Amino acid sequence: MTAWPLVPLGELLVERKERIGTVEADGLPLLGVSNKEGLHRSGMPRIPDMRRYLRVEKEWFAYNPMRINVGSVGWAHSENLAGVISPDYVVFSCTPKIDPRLLYWFLTSEPGLRAINLQTAGSVRERLYFASLARVAMPLLPIAEQWRIANEIENVLDKLKRVAALRHNVKEERQALLNSARTSLLGAEPACGWIPLSHYVKAIENGWSPACENRPANEDEWGVLKLGAVSFGEFRPFENKALPLALQPISAYEIEPGDFLMSRANTTQLVGACAIVSETRRHLILCDKIFRFSFRPDAPVDPYYLAHVLKSPAMRWQIEKAATGTSTTMKNISKEKVFQLLLPRHTSVEQKDMVRTLDRIEQQQAELTRLDSLVSSEFDALPRSILNRAFSGGF
């Protein structure tokens, strides 16, 4: 493999300093740049001061001089991204010597970031203005060969995007299949004969949420559960925060095997998430945002059946409707409304049959998810690997 010749960016780029007065900027979108979104619209220009904005036209680039060494650079690859940007950014365009696609990929690739960091001495806070960027050397071939290679890379990246979209659709379809099975066995919506949860649950308690240390508790320390301990349908004891030594633990709130837990506060999608504690270490405390159920001895219910019921579309609809709060990031459901949730009436034998059926489907889904995760990290790294290969030695 022959390495591509190195060319200083100063021979390929032109800094643009065309400024637009605040009146002229009226109607043009205000742009921003980040290492996650690249160049993006961030609103409309305002006139609180007499700053003059920089123009950004189609095919031009802009970057944050304090963050370019972590990939904070953007490319106006469409008319939709033309507009104005704060003069705190650096704007430049390409000469006909370089394909802008290759330039953008280089500036956000590992070889490109290493070259940029050599100009900033690795300091995130050190500004990299255009004069320093111009000294960065980029591997480059003649323009005709650039177009060929850029088209090949673009074709591969587009295919990877389509595969990623298909993987996402398959994941959603797996969840839809499980919901369909729950709906088929448990019902699509509350119906005549459904009974309130209070028929099975005699008491609901929530715990204690003192100010804790910002770390998980060690095995010999007391810890207070976080919402993440129940948010994903399984008990996760490692989702906790260490109780400060100065605070006396409330042992009545200690988690025990067999506990049935339900979040009382979370996002709309996660409020009401439940988990059964099959096993746990000692010294974990129920937090204020998690409920613990106490069941009635005279009305037995299979807790695994109840867990499937609470995850079913019919129950999720009730829970989300009963949750209150103006913030979409934190909804709450009261004990009274949990007691009033309606669920189907099934015998103990029917409950166990449904648990076996739904557990089998859930285990199949979990295995498919596990297999997908085995290839996920390698697949997600492919685009970066392709670009790194291109700028480390060519094709």
N, C-alpha and C positions, 0 to 999 in steps of 0.2 A: 504493500500500500504506500503510495507516494503522498506526502503531506502537501497540502495546498500552500501556495506562496503567501507570505504575510504582507499585508498592505495596511499602512496607518490610516485610521479613520479620517484623519485630516484631509486625505486625498479623495475621500468619497462623500463627505458631508459638507453642508453649508449651514452655518448658524443663521437663524431667522429672528430678526428683532423688530418686525413690523408691528407697531403699536396701534391700538384703536382706542380712541377716546370713549369715555363712558356713554356719550350720546350715540356715537356710531355703533357701539356694541349692543344697543337696544335691539332685542329680538333674536340675537345670536345666543346659543347655549353656552353656559359657563362649563368648562371642562376641568377635570381633575385626573390625577394619575396615582395608581397604587400598584404594588407588586402582585396583588391578587386579581384586580379587575383590569389592569392596564389603563388605557385612556378611556374615560367614561364621562357621561354627562353628570354634572353635580348640581344643576339648578340654572338660575338665570343671573346675569351680572347685576350687582347692586351698586349704588353710588354713595356709600357712606363717607368716602374720602375721594381724593383727586387722583387715585392711582389710574394708570393707563394699562389696559390689558394687552397681551400679546395675541396676535392672530395665529390660528392653527388651521391650515387648509388640508384638504384631502391629500393623503400620502405623506404628510409631514409627521414628525415625531416630537414628543415632549417628554421630559423626565424631571424628577425631583432631584436636585443636585446633592441633597443630604441622604437620599435613599436609593440612588441608582445602583449602588454596590450590593443591594439585596433584591434587585430586579424591578424597581419602581420606574418603569419606562413604558410609554404607550405609543401606539401607531394609529393614525387616523386612516384606517384602511377603507373607510366608506364615507360618503358625503354626510351621513348621519353623525359622524364624529368631528366634523368641521365646526369651529366656533372660536371662542376666546378663552384664554387661560391667564392665571395670575402671573405677573412678572417674576414671581419667586421661582418659577419653573424655567427650564432651558428648552428652547424650541429649535429644531433644525430640520432640513430636508436632505434628500439624497441627490447625488449627481447621477447622470446616466450610466456611471460605471458600476452601479451596484443594484441588485434586486432588493427592494425594501423588505420582502419577506425574509430573505436570508439575514438581513441586518437585524430585524426584530428577533428572530430566533437566536442569533448570536448573542445579542445583548442580554437575553434572558436564559441562556444556557450556562452550564457550569464552567466550560472553558472561557466564555465571555465574562462571566462574573469574576473569575480568577484574574483575568487581565485587567478588569476595572479596579479590583481591589489592590492591585499593585500600584495604581495611581493614587489611591486614597490611604495607603498604608494600613488597610484593613479597618479603619475607623468609620463607624456608622455616622458619626457626627461631622466628619470632615467633608466639606462641600467639594463636589467634582464639577467644575464649570467646563464649558465647551473646549477651552484651550487644553485642558488635561485629557478630556475625552478624545480629542484629536490625536493624542499620542498613543492611544490604545491600538495595537496591531491586530488585524482580523485576517484569518485564513480566507483566501479568495481566488477564484478562477476567472477567466474572461467571461464577459456578460452573457454570451450565448450559452456557455456551459452552466452558468449560474441559473439561467431560466430553466434549463433541462433538469438540473438537480432540484431546484425549488419546486418545480411541478411534480417531480417524483415524491419528494418529501410531503408535499401538500396532499397528494393522492393517498399516501399511507396514513397520514394523520386524519384525513376525512374518514377513511375506512375504520380506523380505531375509534373515532367518535361514534360512528354508526353501531359498532359492536358494543360500545359502552351504553348507548341508548337501549339496545336490545337486552343487555344484561339488566338494566334498570327495569325495563318492562317485564322481564321474566320474574324479577323479585316481587314486583307489585302483583303479578298474576298469582304467584305462590300464596301471598297473603290473602288475595281475593278468594282463592280456593278454600283456604282455611275458614275464612268468614262465611263462605257459602255453606260449608259443612256445618258450622255452628248454627247458622240460620235454619238449615234444613232440619236439624235435630231439636233445636230449642225454640224456634219460632222467629218470625220476622219483626214482630212488634207486640207490645202488651195486648193480651186478649182476655176474654171472659174466663174467669177461673184462675188467673194469675194471682199470686199472693205476695204481700209485702215481705221484704227481707227480714223485718222484725219477727216473722213467723219462725225463723231459724236463729236469729241473733238476738241475744238478751241484753247485751251491753257493748258499747263502743268506747274505747278510751284512746286518747292521744297523749303523747309523752311530753318531753321537756327539751327545750332548745336553748341552752345557755351559750354564752360566747365561748367558742372553742378555739383551739389552736388550728392553724391552717395547714394541717397535715394529718394523715391517717394515724390512728393509735397503734402502738406496738402491741404485740401479743399479751404483754403483761400489764397493759394500761386499759383504762376505761375509755370507751369511744361512744360518740353519739351518732346514730345513723343519719345519712343524708338521703334526700329524695331518690337519688340514683340507686339506693339499695332495693327499691321495688319498681322502678319506672319501666323496666324492660321485661316484666312478666316472670322474673326469677329473682330469688333472693341473692343479693350481692353483699356479703358482710364486709368486704373491703371498702365499700362506699361509706366511709365514716370519718369523723374528725375527732382528734384526741381531746379528751376532757382535761382542762387544766388541773394540775395537782392541787391547787388551792381550793377547788370545788369538791364538795362531798357528793359522790354519785347517789342517785335515788334508785335503790336496788329494786323497788317495785316495778320500775320500767325496764328491767333487764329483759332482753330478748331470749326466748326459749324455743327449742325445737317444737314444731307443731303450731307455732303462732301463725295466724292468718292476718296479713298486713295489707293495707290499702292506703294510697296517697290521698290526702284530703286537699292538697294544693299543688298545682303545677300548671303547665300549659294546657290549653283546651284538649289536645290529643292525649295528654298523659295524666290529667287529673282522674282519680279513680283507678289508676293502675294498681294491680294487686299481685302479691307473691306469697307463697307458703314457705315457711322456714323449715326445711327438711333437716338441716343440721347447721350448727353455728358454734363459734367459740364463745367463751364466757366474756362478761364485762362489756357487752354492747347494749346501748340504751335506746329505747324508742324516742324518736324526736317528736316535736309538737306538730309537724306537718304530716305525720303518718298515723293512721288509725290502726288499732288492734281489736279484732272481734273476739267476743266471748259468746259461745254457742249455747243454745238451750238444750238441756239434756232430754227434755220431753219431745223434741222435734229434731231428730238427728238429720244431719246433712253431710254428704261427702264433701270435704273442703275442696278437693280437686274438681268436683262437679261445679261447685260454686265459683271456682276460679275461671272455668270455661264459660260459665254463664255471664260473669261480669265482663268478660272480654268479647262477648257476642255483640253483633250490631244492634240488636234490640236494647241491650243494657247500655251500650255506649251512647246511644241516642238519648236515653233517659238521664244518664250521668252528665253529659255535656249540656243538656237542657237545664238541669238542676244547678249546675255550677254558676257561681256569680263572680263578679269582678269586672272592672272596666278595662283592665290590662289583658291583652291576649297572651302575655307571657306568664301570668299568674292568676289562675282561676281557683276558686275555693268551693268546696261542697260541705254542707253542714251535716252533723250527725243525724239530725231530724230528717233531712232529705235522703240520706243513705238508708235509714230505716224504712222509708216510704218507697224505695225502689221496688218495682214489681218484677217478679220472675215466675217462670212456669212451675207448676206443681208436678213433681215426678216421684215415684216410689224409690225406695233404696235400691232395688234391683235395676230399675230404669236408669238411675243415676250412675251406677257402676258400669252398665253397658255403654252409656254415652261417654263416660270417661275413657274406657278402653278404646272406643272408636276414635275419639278426638285426640287422645294421646298418641295413637298410632299415626294419624295424619300429621300431628305436630312434630313427631320425631322424624318423619320423612322430610318435612320441611326443614328441620334443623340440620339434617344430614346434607340436603342440597345447599343450604346456606354455608355449611362448613366446607363443602367442596368448592363452592364459589370463592370463599375467602382464601383458599389455598393458592388460587391463581390470581386473586385480586391485586395483591401488591406488585407482582411481576408485571401484570397487564397494565396497571396504572403507571408503572415506571417506563413503559415502552416508548411513549413520545419523547420523554427526556433522554432516554438512551439513544434514540435515533439521532437527535440533535447533537448530543455530546459526541457521538461517533463522527458526525459530519464535520464538526469543528475541531476535533482532536487529530484527525488524520485523513479526512475525506472518505469517499466511497471507493 
